[in-house]
Amino acid sequence: MNTVAAAVPKPSFKAQMLLAREEAIVATVNRLLAEKGFEAMTVDEVAASVGIAKASLYKHFPSKEDLAAAAMVRIMQRALDFLDAVPAADSPIAKLRAVARWTMEVQLAGEMPSLPHQSSSLRATLMANRDYIDRLVTVSDTLGGWIVAAQKDGSLSARLPAIAILYTLYARACDPVLEFLKGSGQYSDAQIVEMVLATCFDGLAAR
């Protein structure tokens, strides 16, 4: 018996416009968070950059915290897409180095949201955002598996707790050393990434 798949209805023009506006809003928030951080970013600034009234902005995102959460969902999805593209045949340590390199390249490109370490309102919003939590858990589980595998094969120290290594990798996404080195004007982005990768994975001791 032949079955005919139900056609997926095409979004209306209005729905497409709303989605395009939301994408523009989130992209703008991502850029502003990368440039100045959560505390300095204002909703008025986001609305002006997108070219819409603040009242229209609030129809999409009811608060500044929700705007930041949307940007974090976006970057976590980008991270998931990158993890999926890492060759499965690569060694665990090669996969981890690739991820660290990617996070630093995104930051140097001015595309990594900069969020405060302590912000109860934002933290509460993020913890209540299922899209963010689901992506964060998947990224952490994937990296955690690679870390454990790298410890088993001897390419990472087994003396360090896996969670400490995981947080060290996450820290590369907001490492101030990158900005300091770039501000010096002495090194290219590629050189900066390789230097910080060396300190992260090889340490500072003479070999």
Secondary structure, 3 states (H helix, E strand, C coil): CCCCCCCCCCCCHHHHHHHHHHHHHHHHHHHHHHHHCCCCCCHHHHHHHHCCCHHHHHHHCCCHHHHHHHHHHHHHHHHHHHHHHCCCCCCHHHHHHHHHHHHHHHHHCCCCCCCCCCCHHHHHHHHCCHHHHHHHHHHHHHHHHHHHHHHHCCCCCCCCCHHHHHHHHHHHHHCHHHHHHHHHCCCCHHHHHHHHHHHHHCCCCCC
